[in-house]
Amino acid sequence: EMIEEEIGKKENLHGINTLFADNENRLWIGTGTGITIYDIPAKKILGSLNTSNGFPDNSIQCIIQPYGNEIWIGTENSGIIRLRKDKISFRGINMADSALVRKISTADKLTSDNIRTLYTGKDQTVWIGTKKDGINQFVRYGNNADFVGGDINVFSNKFELKYYNATVFFQDREDNIWIGTEIGLHRYTGELFRVYSYNDGLLNNLVWAILYDRNGNFWFSTSEGVSRFTFPERNGQKQYSNPSVKNYTVADGLPDNLIISMFEDGKGNIWFGTQNKGVSVLTKEIKKTKREDIEVAVFKNFSVVDGLIDNNVFSISED
């Protein structure tokens, strides 16, 4: 409530594309007009970065902290901006200061400067999803210092991913990399891709978000609703064929079928962000019958009518 009040009144932040909380409890808010940095404990805005004070791009699509003091910012037109958050002034930036900022772009062999999504794997490889130009990896050299260089690897025609949108990445407990694209869900094992699609039970091949819940279920949000995959186990290992699938749509209580973000809170409730209809939370309630008490799943929906500042919910986090 306090964040919403402070930011909503002092900054025009409608159209938030991404939220990221760094390891110092600062919230980085990416929008179509730049970045606003909010100090969560102090409940105040620290400053903003945009083209008016030196940042190269106002259209911010994703933010991560892959290692050390580095913040990586994926933009629509300027590739990836690497910032030293321990040195930055939140009132402006000098892009020529190599001690403060570095850039990764097509000049460094990225396939595109339009960065859709960024994800840090367990081995600190950064997975880079572009818009319409496939998937890249940044594999940095073996050094824990900030601004260390690395190699750009491109997944191209070998995996038929050169021209596709990569919308989301996720690494599970068994180190599989899951990649949401416009042609289905890809599970990468380090050598091969296994593709899951409508034929495997997905509601739609365009996957927007991936969630792995505390019970070992995978949730995949699509343009036609949410698919929950449960893979059978044998000797403690998941078997990635013939998943049990449960699908949720507006018919089950979702406010909209287009789900673009998901989050599991500390109580195990699953939250769903939509592009036009606000946010929904899936909770479990006890339904009493004459014979027994039955646990049922119930959706509770919230929109601007309930106090949200916008019905487009691109990111969800818990403070």
Disulfide bonds with the S-S distance in Angstrom:
none
